[in-house]
């Protein structure tokens, strides 16, 4: 990988909303897995997905 490609991947100004989407997806997948072991904890983890999506969009709008 060349240096320019790495800089583009690490450019948080442009990718914060994409990073938020990936984290929200991971939260949903993690909550489904956790729900099979502990229902309350699974629901709690799943609730963070919407907060992550909204927060990453707000940060993206604020930075640009």
N, C-alpha and C positions, 0 to 999 in steps of 0.2 A: 504494500500500500504506500502510496506516496503521501507526502506531508499535507498537500492540499485536501485530499480525500479525508484524512483524519480530522483536519480542522473543520470541514463541513459537517462531519458526524458529531463533533463536539460543540458545535455552535448552538448554545442554549437559546439564544434569541429566536431562532427559527424553529427549533425542535422541541420546545418546552411542552407544547400541546400534544405532540406525538409521544413524548416520554410519559406524560400524564395518562394518555390512552393506554399505553402498555402497562403502566402501574395499576390502573383501574381494572384492566383485564386480568392481571395477576391477582388482584384482590378478589375478584369474582371467582376465579378458579380456586384460589386458596380457601375462600369461604365455603364453596361447595365441598371441598375435601374435608374441611374442619367440621362442617355441619354433620357429616356422617359419624363423627366421634363425639361432638359436643354441640348441641343445637344452638344454645344461646351464644356461644363464642362464634359459631359460624355466621349467625345473623349479624353479630356485632362487626365482624370483619367485612361482611358484604355491604354494610352501610357506608363504609369508607369509600367505595367506588364512586358514588355520586360526588362526594366532597373532593376527591382527587380530580375528577373531570372538571368540575366547576372551578376549583382553585387553579388548575393548570391553564385553563382558558383565560381566567382573569389575569394571571401573571403574564401570559402571552400578549394579551391586549395592553397591559400596562407597560411592558417592555418595548412594544412596537408602536 
